[in-house]
Amino acid sequence: MTDPSTSTTLDRRSLLRLALAGATGAALSACGATSPDDRPRSSQSESERGPGRSRTILLAYFSRPGENYWNGGRRNLRVGNTEVLAEIIAERVDCVVHRIEPADPYPESYDQTRERNLREQSDNARPDIANPLDSIDRYDTILLASPIWNVSAPMIMSTFAENHDFSGKTVFPVTTHAMSGLGTTPEGYAGACRGARIGDGLAVRGEEVRSGGKRMVDSWLRRTRLIDRG
């Protein structure tokens, strides 16, 4: 016959073990839900940050890895320059990050991508987006980040901009470039982002993103006061 006091003690210990196991499993599940790589968190996973949190800033970016222009030559990049810059911004600003993915990915080859971009600019094309956002209504500030191709943002950024109503919102252009700075992005977004106010942009040379990007981002965030937002 089992001693009742021993049985009660075992039952309590069993319940404690089950409770601890459940808590551990929940913690592991939460960790497993995060992305295993070092890319910024996409807007599709914003629920991981907890319910009820106010979200006012969206960072939407397009970036292309592969063969890139580099100091007059070519360099193969595993992670595109704009993606690296977006990571730096996302580390400093409480924002939701959305990577704009083309339905028809751009070639790995720099020259082939250049030729395709020239055709798209000539045709005033609007390349399809594979993962469009349903709405940007919840955001009052939008950071639009992209490389500069032939003095302008890639045409897919016009696709994104024209698919949404920016009334009452502030748009900050962010670019990586070889020598064009912001290019025509302020003027382009002024026309494409209906109803938006265009804020001071940030332009970082692609070759300098990894070495000086943090310093330039910090200076820009202080200048625009985005660093105080949450």
Secondary structure per residue as TSV (DSSP state, phi and psi in degrees):
chain	resnum	aa	ss	phi	psi
A	1	M	-	360.0	139.9
A	2	T	-	-84.9	136.2
A	3	D	-	-67.1	122.8
A	4	P	H	-55.8	-38.0
A	5	S	H	-66.5	-37.0
A	6	T	H	-66.3	-41.1
A	7	S	H	-62.4	-42.7
A	8	T	H	-62.6	-41.4
A	9	T	H	-63.3	-42.7
A	10	L	H	-65.1	-40.2
A	11	D	H	-62.1	-41.5
A	12	R	H	-65.4	-41.1
A	13	R	H	-63.8	-39.5
A	14	S	H	-63.3	-43.6
A	15	L	H	-63.1	-39.2
A	16	L	H	-64.3	-42.6
A	17	R	H	-62.7	-41.4
A	18	L	H	-63.6	-41.5
A	19	A	H	-63.8	-43.2
A	20	L	H	-64.7	-40.5
A	21	A	H	-62.9	-41.1
A	22	G	H	-64.0	-41.5
A	23	A	H	-65.2	-41.2
A	24	T	H	-63.9	-43.3
A	25	G	H	-61.9	-40.0
A	26	A	H	-64.4	-40.7
A	27	A	H	-63.9	-41.5
A	28	L	H	-66.7	-37.2
A	29	S	H	-64.4	-40.5
A	30	A	H	-64.3	-41.3
A	31	C	H	-66.2	-39.8
A	32	G	H	-66.9	-19.1
A	33	A	T	-77.7	-15.1
A	34	T	S	-82.1	157.7
A	35	S	-	-68.8	137.0
A	36	P	S	-76.9	-13.8
A	37	D	S	-101.8	-169.9
A	38	D	S	-102.9	22.3
A	39	R	S	-80.1	156.5
A	40	P	-	-60.6	150.2
A	41	R	-	-66.3	128.9
A	42	S	B	-79.3	160.8
A	43	S	G	-64.7	-19.4
A	44	Q	G	-69.3	-17.5
A	45	S	G	-111.1	18.6
A	46	E	G	-64.0	-21.9
A	47	S	G	-64.1	-19.7
A	48	E	G	-66.2	-19.5
A	49	R	G	-81.9	-4.2
A	50	G	-	106.1	141.8
A	51	P	T	-72.3	154.1
A	52	G	T	82.6	-3.5
A	53	R	-	-77.5	137.2
A	54	S	-	-75.1	129.6
A	55	R	-	-120.6	111.9
A	56	T	-	-117.6	-15.1
A	57	I	E	-115.9	129.7
A	58	L	E	-115.6	130.7
A	59	L	E	-108.9	106.5
A	60	A	E	-108.8	124.8
A	61	Y	E	-137.4	152.1
A	62	F	-	-120.6	133.2
A	63	S	-	-143.5	145.5
A	64	R	-	-124.1	116.1
A	65	P	-	-79.2	-171.2
A	66	G	E	97.0	-155.5
A	67	E	E	-72.8	121.2
A	68	N	E	-125.3	156.9
A	69	Y	E	-63.7	138.9
A	70	W	E	-152.8	101.9
A	71	N	T	50.9	47.2
A	72	G	T	87.6	-12.2
A	73	G	E	-118.3	-146.2
A	74	R	E	-132.8	147.2
A	75	R	E	-144.9	136.1
A	76	N	E	-86.4	122.0
A	77	L	E	-110.8	125.5
A	78	R	S	-69.6	-36.5
A	79	V	S	-122.3	127.9
A	80	G	-	-64.4	155.4
A	81	N	H	-58.8	-42.5
A	82	T	H	-67.4	-34.3
A	83	E	H	-64.2	-41.8
A	84	V	H	-61.0	-42.9
A	85	L	H	-65.4	-39.5
A	86	A	H	-62.5	-38.3
A	87	E	H	-60.9	-42.8
A	88	I	H	-63.0	-44.3
A	89	I	H	-64.0	-44.3
A	90	A	H	-64.8	-26.0
A	91	E	H	-71.3	-21.2
A	92	R	H	-109.5	-19.5
A	93	V	S	-120.0	135.7
A	94	D	-	-76.6	97.4
A	95	C	-	-144.6	163.1
A	96	V	E	-96.3	133.0
A	97	V	E	-108.1	131.1
A	98	H	E	-129.3	119.4
A	99	R	E	-89.0	123.5
A	100	I	-	-81.3	117.9
A	101	E	-	-107.5	126.6
A	102	P	B	-72.4	140.0
A	103	A	S	-63.7	-34.1
A	104	D	S	-112.6	96.3
A	105	P	-	-56.9	147.0
A	106	Y	-	-75.5	150.8
A	107	P	-	-63.2	158.1
A	108	E	S	-66.8	-33.3
A	109	S	S	-70.1	132.1
A	110	Y	H	-62.2	-47.0
A	111	D	H	-65.8	-39.0
A	112	Q	H	-66.8	-39.2
A	113	T	H	-65.4	-40.6
A	114	R	H	-60.4	-45.4
A	115	E	H	-64.0	-41.3
A	116	R	H	-64.8	-41.6
A	117	N	H	-62.8	-40.9
A	118	L	H	-61.7	-39.6
A	119	R	H	-64.3	-44.0
A	120	E	H	-64.9	-39.4
A	121	Q	H	-66.0	-43.5
A	122	S	H	-61.8	-38.0
A	123	D	T	-86.9	-2.0
A	124	N	T	51.3	46.0
A	125	A	-	-75.0	160.3
A	126	R	-	-127.0	86.3
A	127	P	-	-57.5	140.3
A	128	D	-	-68.2	146.6
A	129	I	B	-102.4	130.7
A	130	A	S	-73.4	-28.9
A	131	N	S	-129.7	61.6
A	132	P	-	-65.5	147.5
A	133	L	-	-80.2	140.1
A	134	D	S	-67.8	-37.8
A	135	S	-	-160.2	152.6
A	136	I	-	-118.6	17.8
A	137	D	T	-57.7	-34.0
A	138	R	T	-76.1	-9.9
A	139	Y	-	-103.2	141.6
A	140	D	S	-105.8	-11.4
A	141	T	E	-132.9	129.7
A	142	I	E	-124.3	124.6
A	143	L	E	-99.3	118.2
A	144	L	E	-106.4	112.2
A	145	A	E	-116.8	138.0
A	146	S	E	-164.9	166.5
A	147	P	E	-74.1	171.3
A	148	I	-	-106.6	122.2
A	149	W	B	-118.4	116.3
A	150	N	T	54.4	51.4
A	151	V	T	74.6	-9.3
A	152	S	B	-124.7	163.6
A	153	A	-	-68.0	148.5
A	154	P	-	-53.2	148.1
A	155	M	H	-61.4	-21.8
A	156	I	H	-65.4	-23.0
A	157	M	H	-70.8	-31.5
A	158	S	H	-68.1	-36.4
A	159	T	H	-57.9	-49.2
A	160	F	H	-61.7	-48.5
A	161	A	H	-62.8	-42.5
A	162	E	H	-77.0	-10.0
A	163	N	T	-85.8	-2.1
A	164	H	S	-134.6	159.1
A	165	D	-	-98.6	117.4
A	166	F	-	-100.7	16.2
A	167	S	T	-55.4	126.4
A	168	G	T	77.9	4.1
A	169	K	-	-102.5	159.8
A	170	T	E	-109.5	130.0
A	171	V	E	-111.3	129.1
A	172	F	E	-111.4	114.1
A	173	P	E	-72.3	138.6
A	174	V	E	-132.7	127.9
A	175	T	E	-136.0	152.2
A	176	T	E	-113.4	144.4
A	177	H	E	-153.8	168.9
A	178	A	S	-94.7	-43.6
A	179	M	S	-157.4	5.7
A	180	S	-	-100.0	-1.4
A	181	G	T	60.9	-130.9
A	182	L	T	-78.1	-11.5
A	183	G	T	59.1	-136.4
A	184	T	T	-99.3	15.2
A	185	T	H	-62.2	-40.7
A	186	P	H	-59.5	-44.4
A	187	E	H	-68.8	-39.6
A	188	G	H	-63.4	-44.8
A	189	Y	H	-71.8	-29.2
A	190	A	H	-61.5	-34.6
A	191	G	H	-84.5	-36.1
A	192	A	H	-87.0	-30.1
A	193	C	S	-93.2	85.7
A	194	R	T	-56.9	122.0
A	195	G	T	84.0	3.8
A	196	A	-	-87.5	154.3
A	197	R	E	-97.0	132.3
A	198	I	E	-95.1	118.2
A	199	G	-	-88.2	179.1
A	200	D	-	-65.8	128.5
A	201	G	-	-88.2	170.7
A	202	L	E	-123.9	126.2
A	203	A	E	-124.8	125.5
A	204	V	E	-127.5	130.1
A	205	R	E	-61.1	134.1
A	206	G	G	-54.3	-39.7
A	207	E	G	-69.7	-14.3
A	208	E	G	-107.6	-2.3
A	209	V	H	-59.1	-46.1
A	210	R	H	-76.1	-26.8
A	211	S	H	-95.6	-38.4
A	212	G	H	-122.3	5.0
A	213	G	H	-60.1	-41.9
A	214	K	H	-62.3	-43.4
A	215	R	H	-63.6	-44.3
A	216	M	H	-68.5	-37.6
A	217	V	H	-64.7	-44.9
A	218	D	H	-60.0	-43.0
A	219	S	H	-63.9	-42.3
A	220	W	H	-66.2	-41.8
A	221	L	H	-63.9	-38.2
A	222	R	H	-67.9	-41.2
A	223	R	H	-64.7	-39.6
A	224	T	H	-90.5	-6.0
A	225	R	T	65.2	16.0
A	226	L	G	-67.3	-25.0
A	227	I	G	-68.3	-18.1
A	228	D	G	-89.5	-7.9
A	229	R	-	-81.4	157.3
A	230	G	-	-154.9	360.0
